[in-house]
Amino acid sequence: MPDKILPHIHRIEVPLPGSPLKATNSYVIRDSGRSLVVDTGWNTEDCLTALTSGLEECGVDLQKTDFLITHLHADHSGLVAALAADDSKVYLSHGDAAVIGSATVPGFWERETDFARKHGFSPEELERVMGSHPGRRYSAKQQLDFSTLRDGDTVGIGDYLFEVIETPGHTEGHICLYEPEKKALISGDHILGDITPNISLWSDKRNPLREYLASLDKVYDLEADLVLPGHRGLIRDHRARIDGLKRHHRARLDEVLSILEKGRQNVFQVASQMTWDIECESWESFPVAQKWFAFGEAAAHLKYLEEEGRVMRDADEQEPVFFTP
């Protein structure tokens, strides 16, 4: 049953079976002309049934509906191609639209697995990762022509006029939507309540944690009485939550430094010793997909510390290792 959040805005919880995220929040902004759906869920029958049923309860006509995707991950974008009509607009940031286009080019996933292999992930486990990775299994299978958005653009629907805010970090092109008159922020996976957004590194060309922390600062001073996140419950005090997210990453950075005090280690070895909120007795018993996400987050924190000069890298070896100066 959709929840009414604000006038003409409903939330549909789209289940993600087997995922620690549990569900994706899809937001529906209804209007007598065209409606807007923000984020969709995986490209699976379970997600399709839940979302189409919720849209029907909201009285939404898919032939008169546009879509906006906060970022490229399959739990937000997977269903959009199956739902969009021929004349539907599908909004996505310029940055993430480029990445989705690249994902269809041969070699895209191989570049990520090569990075992971170089930094300590075993070939056997990487093969299992690629067989179970939700980004590969549950993404949209059809190509889409996106209406691309940039920082400062606006998207109007009914009584709402949303400002686009680029908030890179969780993905390179992540965006939030801010409605200044209603003091509402649709935050995607930029700000989540009782869980922390995964900040991962899959290429040495970026520093996603630095981007993410800067993006938190970017939205800190907004007048927002209500934050509508991509997962779990609504947020009433975004500044307090941002302060909490910053504390979390400071603690993560300190934890990585303490692990490196034991000696020179690669990314996979560091990830195996970090604290993860997952019910497993040991790193060896982690589901391989969760090892993948943990590895990416460890890599992001090491990259941040390296650029801060607090960690050094020995790149002469076949597997680069990190150490404290």
N, C-alpha and C positions, 0 to 999 in steps of 0.2 A: 504494500500500500504506500503510495507516495506521501511524503511529509510536506506540508505547506510550511515554507521557511519565511517568506516575505510575500507581500501582495504579488500574485502572478508568478511566484517562483516556488517550484516544488523540487524536492530531492528524491531521486529513485536510487535505492541501494542495489547495485548490480553485483551479485555474488561472484567471488573468485575462488571456486572450490580448490582446496589444497594449498592455497597461498596464505602466508602469515598476515597478509593485508586484509583478508576476509572478504572485502567488498570494495568496489569503486563507487564513489558518490557521483551520480550523473544529475546535473541541475537542468531543470526545464523552465525556461522563461516563456510564458504563454502570452500570445497577443492575438487579436481578432484577425490580423493580416497574416503575418508569418511568425512562427514560434522559433525559439533558439534552444538547442540542446548543447550543453557544455559537457564534454567527455562521455565515453560510451561503455567501456568494459572490453573484455577480450572478444575475439572473434570465435565464439563457441555457441553451441545451441543453448546452453544454460543461460549465458549472458543475454543472448538474443531474446529468449522467451521472457526473462525478467524485465528487460528494458522495454520491449514492445508492449508487454502487458501494462507496465507502469505508464507508458505514454498514452495508451488507450484510456486508462483511468483518468488521466489528466485532460482528456479530450483533445489530444494533439493529432493533427492531420499530417502525416509524414510527407504528403505531397506539397505541403505548405510549411516546410520546416528547414531551417539552416542549422549548421553545426559549427561548434568552435572547440578545438582541441588545445588544451593547455600545454601539452608537450607530447612528444612522439611515442612514448612507451605504450606497449600493446594493451595494457590494462586501461588506457585512456583513449586510444585511437583505433583499437582493433575492429570494432563493429561499424565504424562510420561508413565504410564503402558499401556495406550491406543495407544500410538504412537510408542513405542519401538518394533523393530523387534526381532525375536528370537536370532539373533547374535549381537544385539546392546549392547554396554556397557552403563551402567547407573551409573555415578559417583555421590557419596554423601560422606560427611564426615563420619568418623567412629562414631563420637558422635551422629549425627542426625540419622544415620542408626539404631543405637541401640534404639533410642527413637521411631522411626517409627515402629520398631519391637514390642516394648512394647505397642504401641497404639492398637494393635490387641489382646492383652491379656485382658481377662475380668477383670474389676476393674480399668483400666487405667483412664478413664474419671471420674469414681467415686472418685478417689483420688483427682483430681483437684476440683471437686464440694465439697468434704468434707472440703478441705482447705478453699474454699470460704465461705461455710456455717459457719465454725468455726470463721471466721473473719467478720461476719455480713451480708452476702448475704442471702436474705430470700429464703426458700425452694421453694416458688411459682415462684419467678423470676428465680431461678436456673433451674427449670423444663422448663421454656420458653427458657432460654439460650441454653440448650442442644438440644432443638428442632430446633433452628435456627443457631447454631454455624457452620460457614463455614468450620472449620477444620473437623467436623464430616460429614457434608452434601456433601462436594465437594472434598474429598480426593480420592486418587487412591483406587480402590476396590480390585485390584489384588496384590498379593505378588510379590516382585521383588528381584532378587539377585543383590545387589549393588556391584560395584567396589569401595571400600572405600578408601578415601583419608585422608592424615594427613599433618600437617604443613611441608612445604618444598618439598612435592611431585611436580611433573611437569606433565602437560597435553599438548601434542603437537598436533597441527592441522594445516596443511599447513605451512605457513610462521610464525606461531605463536607458541611460547613456553611459556605457562602460568605457573607461580609458584603459588602453593596453599598456602594461608595464613589463618590460623585459626583465626577467629575473634569472639569468643563467646560473647554473650550479648543478642542480639535479639533472638537467640536460643543458646542452649548449644554448638552446633556443627557448627555454621555458618561459611562459608568460603568465601573469596574473591579470585579473580584470577588476578595476576599481570603479565604484559608483559613488562619486563624492557627495551628491545630494542625499543618497540613501545611507551613506557611510557604511557601505558593504564592500567586502573584498572577496572575490573568488580566487583562492590561492593555489589551486591545483596541488602539486606535491612540494610547493615551496615552503609552506608552513603547515605542519600537521600537529595534531593535539597530543595524543598519548603515545605516539611513535615518532621516530625521527626519520626524515627523508634520507634515502641512501645517496651518498655523494661518492661517485666512483670515477676512477681514472682508467682509461683504456688506450691512452696514447700519451707520449711524452710531450705532445704539442700544447697541452692545456694544463691549467692548475684549477681544477673545478672547485676545490674547497675555498681557495681565495675568491673565486667568482661568487660562490654561494654566500660567504660571509659578507661580501660587499652588497649582494642583493638583499640580504636581510636588513642591512643598514638603509638601503634604498626605500624600503616600505615601512620602516620603523615609525616615522613621524606621521604617517597617514592617519587621518581621523576615520577610524573604522570601528564601529560598534559591534560588528558581526563579521567573522571570517568563515567562509564556506570552503572547507578543505576537500582535497580529492579522496580522502579516506577517513573513516571514523567520525567522531563527533565534531559539532560546531565549536568555534573558539570565540570567546567573548572578550578576551584581553590579549590582543596580538603582541603587544609590547612585552608583556610578561612571558609569553611563549617564546618570543625571539630571544629574550635574555636567557631562558632555559636552554634553547638550542645552542646558543653560543657557549654556555657553560659545558654542555655536552661535548662539543668539539674541542674545547680547551682540555677537558679531561681525557679525551681520546688522544690528543697530541702528547700529553704528559705520559699516557700509558705506552705509546709507541716509543718514546724516549727511554722509558724504564726498561722496556724489552730489549732495546739496543744496547743498554748497559751490560747485558750478558755477553755481547760479542757481535761480530759482523754477521748479518743475516739478510736473506732475500725477502721479497715481498710476501711470498707464500708462507715462509716461516714466521714472519711477524704476524700475519693474519691469524695463524693457528694459535697464537698465544694471547690475542686480544679478547676482551670480554664481549660476548654476544648474547643477546636476549633471545635465546632459542633453547628449547627443552631437549638437549642432547647431553649425554654423559661425557662425551669427549669430542675433540675436533674430528677424529676418525669417523665418528658416527653421524656427523653432519650430513644432511642431504646435499648432494653435489651442487645443486643449483644455489643453495645457501652459501656454500664455499665460494662459489663464483662471485656473489655479491659482497661477501666479506673480503675477498681478495681485492676487489675493485675499490672498496672503501679504505683498506689498508694502503693501497697504492696512492690514493688521493692524499692521505695524511702524510705519507712519506714525501710526496712531491712538494707539499706545502712546507714541510720542515726543511727540505733540501733548499728550496728557494729562499727561505728565511736564514739560511746558513747554519742551522742548528743540527743538520744531519749532512753527512757526506756520502758520496756514492763512489764505489770502485767499479768502473765500467770495463776494466780490462779483462775480467773473467767472462766465461761463457754465460754465466748467470750473474748479473750485476748484484752486488751486495751493498748494504747500507750500514753506516756506523756513525757514532757520535765523534766529533772532533776531539 
